[in-house]
């Protein structure tokens, strides 16, 4: 486990339990039960550990010790949605008629 910069609000055990809960139930970060701690704190640690490779090492070690029995090549936990601009979705354009012919650029 990485050495924390300051005393952590939640323990590493509590963090791993929260992470496994999200993986098992497929819930959003905000829907994480309060007993695991603040969802934002857990998300920030997950984000930081994902970027530096700690999450990958933890899951590889858990597989070696037969704590989990799944193959994890990629671990992706996200529940965001991307909204498309109305013009990209085929919405009716509100501007007037456009002229037909050569443009100024040729």
C-alpha positions in Angstrom: 0.0 0.0 0.0 1.2 3.5 -0.7 2.4 5.7 2.2 -0.3 8.3 2.8 0.5 12.0 2.6 -1.5 12.8 5.7 -3.4 10.6 8.2 -6.2 8.9 6.2 -9.9 9.5 7.0 -10.7 5.8 6.3 -8.5 2.7 6.7 -7.2 0.7 3.7 -9.5 -2.2 4.8 -12.5 0.1 4.8 -11.5 1.4 1.4 -11.2 -2.1 -0.1 -14.5 -3.1 1.3 -16.1 -0.1 -0.3 -14.4 -0.8 -3.6 -15.6 -4.4 -3.6 -19.1 -3.3 -2.7 -19.2 -1.0 -5.7 -17.8 -3.7 -8.0 -20.3 -6.3 -6.7 -23.4 -4.1 -6.8 -22.5 -1.9 -9.7 -23.7 1.2 -7.9 -22.7 4.8 -8.4 -20.1 6.4 -6.2 -22.7 8.6 -4.6 -24.9 5.6 -3.8 -22.2 4.0 -1.6 -23.6 3.3 1.9 -22.4 5.7 4.7 -20.9 2.9 6.7 -17.9 2.9 4.2 -17.2 6.5 4.7 -17.5 9.6 2.4 -18.0 8.5 -1.2 -15.8 11.4 -2.4 -12.9 10.4 -0.2 -13.1 6.8 -1.5 -13.4 8.0 -5.1 -10.4 10.2 -4.8 -8.2 7.4 -3.3 -9.4 5.1 -6.0 -8.6 7.6 -8.7 -5.1 8.3 -7.3 -4.3 4.6 -6.8 -5.6 3.7 -10.3 -3.3 6.2 -11.9 -0.2 5.0 -10.0 -1.0 1.3 -10.5 -1.8 0.4 -6.9 -5.3 -0.9 -7.7 -3.8 -3.3 -10.3 -1.2 -4.6 -7.9 -3.8 -5.1 -5.2 -6.1 -7.1 -7.4 -3.2 -9.2 -8.8 -2.1 -10.0 -5.2 -5.7 -10.9 -4.2 -5.9 -13.3 -7.1 -2.5 -14.9 -6.1 -3.9 -15.5 -2.6 -7.2 -16.9 -4.0 -9.2 -14.2 -2.2 -10.9 -13.4 -5.5 -11.3 -15.9 -8.4 -11.7 -13.7 -11.5 -9.4 -12.6 -14.2 -9.1 -8.8 -14.2 -7.2 -7.5 -17.2 -8.9 -4.2 -17.0 -10.8 -2.7 -14.1 -13.2 0.1 -15.0 -15.6 1.6 -12.4 -17.5 4.5 -13.7 -21.1 5.5 -13.9 -21.0 8.7 -15.9 -23.1 9.5 -19.0 -22.1 11.8 -21.8 -24.7 14.3 -23.0 -24.6 15.2 -26.7 -25.2 18.7 -28.0 -28.7 19.0 -29.6 -27.1 19.7 -33.0 -25.3 16.3 -32.9 -28.5 14.5 -32.1 -30.3 15.7 -35.2 -32.3 18.5 -33.6 -34.0 21.1 -35.8 -31.8 24.1 -36.4 -33.2 27.4 -35.2 -31.2 29.6 -37.7 -32.8 30.9 -40.9 -32.2 29.7 -44.4 -28.7 29.2 -45.5 -27.6 30.4 -48.9 -26.6 27.9 -51.5 -23.5 28.5 -53.6 -19.8 29.1 -53.3 -18.5 30.0 -49.9 -16.1 32.9 -49.3 -13.2 30.5 -49.0 -13.8 29.0 -52.4 
